[in-house]
Amino acid sequence: MALTKSIEWLALVIGNSHLHWGYFKNGFLHSCWDTHYYNEPINKLMLPSEVLLANIPNTLPLVVASVVPKQTTIWREYHGVNIIELNNIPIKNLYLNIGIDRALAALGAGVTYSYPCLVIDAGTALTFTGVDENYTFIGGAILPGLKLQFDSLSSKIETLPNVNLPKKLPCQWSKSTMGAIKSGIIHTIISGMKIFIDNWLTIYPQSHIILTGGDSIALYNYFIEKDSNNFSRLKVDRNLIFWGIKSI
């Protein structure tokens, strides 16, 4: 895909809930932003200006990575599009239906920080993806993301309120319903993540551990507040997928 040699180009990651855009110029990521799904027919010659930032040309080459087939179909109509497929990603042993977003984030982590690495993607889903020093996918895990867990309680149990992510780590032993929800979800997720991280580091003690995704900064701050010593090796990079796309 020699497309990325162009002076200017756009990356589009179609995630489970949003479109994630990256604008590259002269080899650098200049801007990134999110939009809602676009469901109108695409002009074959021009990208819809309403999904682009001001002053970004709407005729640029476009590289798409998608986990939503219906959205992929829409953007295929654009004449300057390249769709990244799983077989474009130079990581060995990827299983057939692994999310392209997980694979690209793992690639971006490796090319940016080196392998082995463990990527924790805190998006709509919370995923763990491990790759060893030989560029081989070792395995991972998937569970509902932070916001999805909060939303599921209020949507399934009428008496429970909808709770937003707290800015600080909540008290573990709460005396209110809202506080108990925050404590239960966040402390359980952090404890579970620590188990995965500790296990990974027993096998790959020199591994990099990178948090990415929309809730990565919140999770990182919870970790630091809870145990700053044991999580000093944790990094946050919300652009791992874009680094993966750029490297292909």
ZIPE-V613013 format. One line per field, one symbol per residue. ss: DSSP state (@ for helix, = for strand, . for the rest). Layout:
ss: ???
This chain:
ss: .@@@@..=======....=======..========.............@@@.........======..@@@@@@@.....===..@@@...=.......@@@@@@@@@@@@@@...======..=======....=========.@@@@@@@@@@@....................@@@@@@@@@@@@@@@@@@@@@@@@@@@....=====...@@@@@@@@@@@.......===...@@@@@@@@.
